[in-house]
Amino acid sequence: MPQSQPALPTNRAFLVQFRPQPAGAAPAYAGRVEHLASYQVARFHSLEELLAFVVRVLTDVQEPPDDS
């Protein structure tokens, strides 16, 4: 049986771990993010920091344009 291609590209996969928040605390977004293909890791203290990391990594791993 032929293998099918993954539905989602693995070079665009991230693991995001959020720190637990104390009960009753206002929602806060802090934790750790890892790009699974390159093993780049960052800690974040806001959604903005998390998204900035993801955008930077995806920009770095973006395939060069086809010159054909």
Summary of the structure (lengths in Angstrom):
residues: 68
radius of gyration: 16.1
end to end distance: 32.7
largest distance: 57.3
contacts: 113
relative contact order: 0.18
helix: 26%
strand: 21%
